[in-house]
Amino acid sequence: PCRSVLTVACEQTEVLLFDPISSKHIKTLSEAHEDCVNNIRFLDNRLFATCSDDTTIALWDLRKLNTKVCTLHGHTSWVKNIEYDTNTRLLVTSGFDGNVIIWDTNRCTEDGCPHKKFFHTRFLMRMRLTPDCSKMLISTSSGYLLILHDLDLNKSLEVGSYPILRARRTTSSSDITSSGSSGPRAVGSPCHQNDSGPLSEKHMSRSSQREGGSPRNSLEVLTPEVPGERDRGNCITSLQLHPKGWATLLRCSSNTDDQEWTCVYEFQEGAPVRPVSPRCSLRLTHCIEEANVGRGYIKELCFSPDGRMISSPHGFGIRLLGFDAHCSELIDCLPKEASPLKEIRSLYSHNDVVLTTKFSPTHCQIASGCLSGRVSLYQPKF
């Protein structure tokens, strides 16, 4: 968070640490895990967590990198995502076992730390918390986006225990339970409630007629509109949140991996328009088609710290995208209908497909990493 260290997750068990100012290599954690390292998350300026395909999460302290603080066991498949609730100081992880697990890092020992399964859904890809930790968003490989409103991490969500607050498509082309049936990926109900899908009219009207606002951990299930995909399923591969909580950023690919898009969806807050047919809380505002390079690999994109720009992997480089040509704030240029993102600048310095990119949280600097392992740092010339 203080920009003193750049951490890099590698395919072959390693974590690399660099000084982003001097570009000097600080240290290599050569056996950080027993399989591919997928994600790194700082909890504060010294403590960070890594997750891996070896199904574990590891905690590290920058002041003592020769050994892990502890190893967390609880997932049964590849762990892909780490979040941290700064309000409750709880670590939140998600994996391809479909589980979202909560960890109490305040009570860690050498043997691990207390944890509980918070939520489960099929085809889980990515999980994020909004900046104020009031919502949890979960994306799936079958094209669904799940939103837990008024988030309470202290309450586990067992099957059938959470209320369906709002549930609908952001486009009216077809019913949510049949979305994506034409593609080769497995598609089904996003929640293990029953085989016919969780979105019955009974659930919707019962929950939307509650008085006193929505209950805690109310679930909304959406199929976000994707340009050109009205009749085909899609996979949401990357999920990011606007730093001010105004919007969510998705990287979507078609079920046949022949097209990719970057899409921005504005959060629409407020009460439902009608009890039985509520307004969904996301609206597509901007989108752009991406280069169809590196099929099958997930490309992680990001917002700038002020939320005015998006850095997106694009072939062997990255594109800097804005909501308009002047890099205006999103709320100052919201269109009535979905508009194209504007390309501000393209940067190409790799010899392989770029898979990830990240802005510095404090300085005018961007990092990108490609499939062959090269990390590039960029900063503007003044």
VENQUI-V749017 format. One record per backbone hydrogen bond with DSSP energy under -0.5 kcal/mol. CO is the residue of the C=O (numbers start at 1). NH is the residue of the N-H. E is the energy in kcal/mol with one decimal. If there is no record, write none. Layout:
co:nh:e
CO:NH:E
CO:NH:E
//
This chain:
co:nh:e
5:7:-0.5
6:18:-2.4
8:16:-2.2
10:37:-2.6
11:13:-0.8
13:32:-1.3
13:33:-1.2
14:10:-2.1
15:29:-3.2
16:8:-2.4
17:26:-3.1
17:27:-1.3
18:6:-2.6
18:20:-0.8
19:23:-2.3
24:19:-2.8
27:17:-2.4
28:30:-1.2
29:15:-1.2
29:32:-1.2
36:53:-2.4
39:51:-1.8
41:49:-3.1
46:62:-2.5
47:43:-2.9
47:44:-1.4
48:60:-3.1
49:41:-2.6
50:58:-2.7
51:38:-2.6
51:39:-1.0
52:55:-1.2
52:79:-2.3
55:74:-0.6
55:75:-0.7
56:52:-1.5
57:72:-3.9
58:50:-2.5
59:69:-3.1
59:70:-0.9
60:48:-2.3
61:64:-2.0
64:61:-0.6
64:67:-0.6
70:59:-2.5
71:73:-0.5
72:57:-1.7
78:80:-0.6
78:96:-2.8
81:94:-1.8
83:92:-2.9
84:86:-0.9
85:89:-2.0
85:90:-0.9
90:85:-2.7
91:103:-2.9
92:83:-3.3
93:101:-2.4
94:80:-1.9
94:81:-1.7
95:98:-1.7
98:121:-2.0
99:95:-1.3
99:101:-0.5
100:118:-3.0
100:119:-1.4
101:93:-2.4
102:116:-1.8
103:91:-2.4
103:105:-1.2
104:107:-1.6
105:108:-1.0
109:112:-1.6
112:109:-3.6
114:104:-2.6
116:102:-2.7
116:118:-0.5
118:157:-2.4
119:100:-2.6
121:124:-0.7
123:141:-2.6
126:139:-2.7
128:137:-3.0
130:133:-2.5
134:151:-2.6
135:130:-2.0
136:148:-2.8
137:128:-2.8
138:146:-3.1
139:125:-3.1
139:126:-0.9
140:143:-1.3
140:236:-1.7
144:140:-1.7
145:222:-2.9
146:138:-2.6
147:149:-0.7
147:220:-2.6
148:136:-1.7
149:217:-1.1
149:218:-0.9
150:217:-1.5
152:155:-1.4
154:156:-0.6
156:158:-0.9
158:161:-2.3
163:165:-0.9
163:219:-3.1
166:221:-1.0
168:223:-0.5
175:178:-1.3
176:179:-1.0
178:181:-1.3
180:183:-1.1
190:122:-0.8
191:193:-2.3
191:194:-0.6
194:197:-1.3
198:200:-0.8
200:204:-2.0
201:205:-2.7
202:206:-2.1
203:207:-2.2
204:208:-2.2
205:209:-1.2
207:210:-1.1
215:218:-0.9
218:149:-2.9
219:165:-1.6
219:166:-0.7
220:147:-2.9
220:222:-0.5
221:168:-1.6
222:145:-2.9
222:224:-0.5
223:170:-1.5
226:229:-2.1
229:232:-0.6
233:255:-1.5
235:237:-0.9
235:253:-2.4
238:251:-2.1
240:249:-2.9
242:245:-2.4
246:267:-2.7
247:242:-2.9
248:265:-2.6
249:240:-2.5
250:252:-0.5
250:263:-2.7
251:237:-2.3
251:238:-1.5
252:261:-2.6
253:235:-3.2
254:257:-2.1
259:254:-2.1
260:290:-2.9
261:252:-2.6
262:288:-1.8
263:250:-2.8
264:285:-2.7
264:286:-1.3
265:248:-2.4
266:283:-1.8
267:269:-0.7
281:268:-3.7
283:266:-2.8
285:339:-2.7
286:264:-3.0
287:341:-1.8
288:262:-2.6
290:260:-0.5
291:293:-1.8
294:297:-1.9
298:300:-0.6
299:301:-0.6
300:357:-0.9
302:311:-2.7
304:307:-1.6
308:323:-0.6
309:304:-2.4
310:312:-0.6
310:321:-3.1
311:302:-1.9
312:319:-2.7
314:317:-1.3
315:354:-2.6
316:349:-0.6
316:350:-1.3
317:314:-3.4
318:347:-2.8
319:312:-2.5
319:321:-0.6
320:344:-3.3
320:345:-1.3
321:310:-2.5
322:342:-3.0
324:327:-1.5
329:332:-1.1
329:333:-0.5
330:333:-1.4
333:335:-0.6
339:287:-1.7
342:322:-2.8
342:344:-0.7
345:320:-3.3
347:318:-2.6
353:371:-2.4
355:300:-3.2
356:369:-2.3
358:367:-2.8
363:365:-1.9
365:360:-2.8
366:378:-2.8
367:358:-2.5
368:376:-2.8
369:355:-2.4
369:356:-1.6
370:373:-1.7
374:370:-2.0
376:368:-2.2
378:366:-2.3
//
